[in-house]
């Protein structure tokens, strides 16, 4: 999996942004109504390997690999379409404080799906409608990244923003593994 970190997601874009990538034959896991045990197992395996994982499933979207990037208080994870490096689903997480194990200070959660014209339909969870808990962490000494397994629970819906005319999304409970850059 470290080869993907070097050459990356969507060619040169990954290399330039130092995005970590992983692949899997799994199509996600968790999803609306709560994470499945296989989702938890896949997330724990990804964390143990310092890989990315996206356990949110939305109707009609299939993923077979993951790419992630991060800063000190933000992280983004993208689910890739099967047999390609094309994005199928993206989640952006912003925290008010750097992450640590336990409850996270979630300030913004957005979900996006690509349109045919390469723009994105984006949804944002209303403030306070989602909680996030960091339940595991590992350190990638090569890149000095801290990977976190994060469990999310969202009540209500994420609402369309930025000209998105699609209906609201029900996110429910899901898990991701992504990294944050160490300060």
Secondary structure, 3 states (H helix, E strand, C coil): CHHHHHHCCCCHHHHHHCCEEEECCCCCCCECCCCCHHHHHHHHHHHHCCCCEECCCCCCCCCCEEEEEECCCEEEEEEECCCCCCEEEEEEEEECCCCCCEECCEEEEEEEEECCCCCEEEEEECCCCEEEEEEEEEEECCCCEEEEEEEEEEEEEEEEECCCCCCCEEEEEEEEEEEEECC
